[in-house]
Amino acid sequence: MTEAVDYFAGWKRREALAEAMIPMIGELYRQRDVTILLHSRSLVNKSVISILKTHRYVRQIETRELSIEETFPILQVINTLDLGPSRIDIGKLAVAYATDNQGMTLEEFTRTAVEGATGEHKVQQDGPTDVVLYGFGRIGRLLARLLIEKVGSGNGLRLRAVVVRRGSDDDLLKRASLLRRDSIHGPFNGSIYVDAEKNLIYANGNAIEVIYSDDPTTVDYTAHGIHDAILIDNTGRWRDREGLSQHLQPGIAKVVLTAPGKGDVKNIVHGVNHTSIDPTAIEDTILSCASCTTNAIVPPLKAINDEYGIEHGHVETVHSFTNDQNLLDNFHKGDRRGRSAPLNMVLTETGAASAIAKALPELEAHISGSSIRVPTPDVSMAILNLTLERETTREELVAYLREVSLHSPMNRQIDFIASPDSVSTDFIGSRHASIVDANAAIVNGRHAVVYLWYDNEFGYSCQVIRVVQHISGVEYPLFPRD
């Protein structure tokens, strides 16, 4: 009984520390554009229980527990520093300090680890970058949520407008309602107010104008006070340079497509080839973020190829149904997609395998691909069936992928889980491009099968935002450096 009492007392103590963290995290974010992370997971706008659960989650990916008693003093030190816009991972700082403090005090260690974000090294901001969403469907509304969430001090990305075709007389109210409530991703985290006279949706204080247009060439964005904006086309209606160039109207500087690009349009997977973007090149004013599946498979393929080499492979995706399919059997121009999505598993094609060559040209191995659409509304799985260039063991491959998920430049793309009971709904809302399921991995000499979960809606939307942050210059540095 004494042990239970002691554990409860410890829990209440940890609750109090989490409560004390919240105002510090909020002030750092809203006043200085500093995002506090715990092993790549943002703690901004999180509840007491969520903060404690995130600490507990670390045991699945690290070889040790992480206590809030370790991270709280680090946050206290960070709160006293003259910081510029940055992302600071207090979980990694705590583990690094416990592993090797180099003879320094906690304050000295923390100051040294984040000195690149302080004083004369601080990122200088020139004001916000305007963003326009062209289309407001599944991905468009998730992008809106993320942009509103990430507004910080107001000097980063700023969602200024949404362009749609008018659907009805009460179109604006319906658009706002769909932003407010989502059957999969839950309610909008905040407050939404509609000004019908001015065609404005106010979301957490952000004024978003709804512009009605059937033709991108007819919109003068400067007439709406929008300048040098990044336009995100999430309709998929145009995929080549000629079609997407229609968006380059007054007020628009760059165009980002949320679908695989065709022709000479670069397909960008953040974490893999986003540094290939040349901000001064005219051809890079139009970019594609490829597909959700391409974003899910390319980072793990790169990681595995870098370490083991890949001779050849096959990618099978088990993909949730999408708006492209029919609720009930009806005509569809594509094979099999006309059959009822909620009632059937549907064999279909995927362009993800062919898109690998654009995003990862150094992978010379031939990768084939196929897909099965299944009756779930969100979260998909990619199965990598690979022949490696050298033999390995399951334990070695899993340990390597865990390390990549923690300490590589792709730690925002690749997550890792070793839970024995994980199922698809556990990954709704994941911000990673894909999650390695450690317990499902199979290795036999040079033959490896790796199972990847991915939220094909939200995880992909996070990847799109990362690309937009990169090309806008507001992708803030991460500390500690990997």
Stockholm file with secondary structure:
# STOCKHOLM 1.0

chainA/1-482         MTEAVDYFAGWKRREALAEAMIPMIGELYRQRDVTILLHSRSLVNKSVISILKTHRYVRQIETRELSIEETFPILQVINTLDLGPSRIDIGKLAVAYATDNQGMTLEEFTRTAVEGATGEHKVQQDGPTDVVLYGFGRIGRLLARLLIEKVGSGNGLRLRAVVVRRGSDDDLLKRASLLRRDSIHGPFNGSIYVDAEKNLIYANGNAIEVIYSDDPTTVDYTAHGIHDAILIDNTGRWRDREGLSQHLQPGIAKVVLTAPGKGDVKNIVHGVNHTSIDPTAIEDTILSCASCTTNAIVPPLKAINDEYGIEHGHVETVHSFTNDQNLLDNFHKGDRRGRSAPLNMVLTETGAASAIAKALPELEAHISGSSIRVPTPDVSMAILNLTLERETTREELVAYLREVSLHSPMNRQIDFIASPDSVSTDFIGSRHASIVDANAAIVNGRHAVVYLWYDNEFGYSCQVIRVVQHISGVEYPLFPRD
#=GR chainA/1-482 SS CHHHHHHHHHHHHHHHHHHHHHHHHHHHHHHHCEEEEETTEECTTCCHHHHHHHHHHGGGTSSSCCCHHHHHHHHHHHHTSCBCSEEEEHHHHHHHHHHCCTTCCHHHHHHHHTGGGBGGGSCCCCCCEEEEEECCSHHHHHHHHHHHHTTTTTTSEEEEEEEECCCSTTHHHHHHHHHHCCTTTCSCSSCEEEEGGGTEEEETTEEEEEEECSCGGGCCGGGGTCCSEEEEECSCSCCSHHHHGGGCCTTEEEEEESSCCCTTCEECCTTTTGGGCCTTCGGGGEEECCCHHHHHHHHHHHHHHHHHCEEEEEEEEEEECCTTSBSSSCCCSSSSTTSBTTTCCEEECCSHHHHHHHHCTTCCSEEEEEEEEESCSSCEEEEEEEEEEEEECHHHHHHHHHHHHHHSTTTTTEEEECCTTCCGGGGTTCCSSEEEEGGGCEEEEEEEEEEEEECTTHHHHHHHHHHHHHHHTCCCCEESCC
#=GC SS_cons         CHHHHHHHHHHHHHHHHHHHHHHHHHHHHHHHCEEEEETTEECTTCCHHHHHHHHHHGGGTSSSCCCHHHHHHHHHHHHTSCBCSEEEEHHHHHHHHHHCCTTCCHHHHHHHHTGGGBGGGSCCCCCCEEEEEECCSHHHHHHHHHHHHTTTTTTSEEEEEEEECCCSTTHHHHHHHHHHCCTTTCSCSSCEEEEGGGTEEEETTEEEEEEECSCGGGCCGGGGTCCSEEEEECSCSCCSHHHHGGGCCTTEEEEEESSCCCTTCEECCTTTTGGGCCTTCGGGGEEECCCHHHHHHHHHHHHHHHHHCEEEEEEEEEEECCTTSBSSSCCCSSSSTTSBTTTCCEEECCSHHHHHHHHCTTCCSEEEEEEEEESCSSCEEEEEEEEEEEEECHHHHHHHHHHHHHHSTTTTTEEEECCTTCCGGGGTTCCSSEEEEGGGCEEEEEEEEEEEEECTTHHHHHHHHHHHHHHHTCCCCEESCC
//
